[in-house]
Amino acid sequence: MHIADFIAADRIVLDPRARDKDQLLRELAKRAEPASGGISADAILTALRSREALGSTGLGRGFALPHARIEGLPRFVGLFARLPRPIGYDAIDGAPVDLVFLLLMPAEEGHNHVAALAAVSRRFRDVETLARLRKGDAEAALATLTAP
């Protein structure tokens, strides 16, 4: 599975307004709603909060991968956000977060959710990729995310 399978140009957000983690999750849920096949932003937010209650999805080096499996979601939905200012996120390294990849997954997808999470994680492990995503426009971010 590749990031290009579940992200599109209209889901690259370079300036979300968020003072804290909960406000960020609320904003991302709202922006993901149009691509969700009828799943409400409230249902997305509830699923994201439930997942965060299990442990932070802040993976370190300023990157977070909030994700949730959602009943009735017809397809994988990805959304990338670059925050204008880093926010506290309870990341494993304690660093604030400025790069976020939201991943929503159909609950019925079996093990494909693991492949999707791995595709995103691999991309964000690369230091050069992180640097490229921290500058440039939405088109450059999409190209970086979807490069083979």
Secondary structure, DSSP 8 states (H G I E B T S, - for coil): --GGGT--GGGEES----SSHHHHHHHHHHHHGGGTTS--HHHHHHHHHHHHHHS--EEETTEE--EEEETT--S-EEEEEEEEEEE----TT---EEEEEEEEEETT-TTHHHHHHHHHHHHHH-HHHHHHHTSS-HHHHHHHHH--
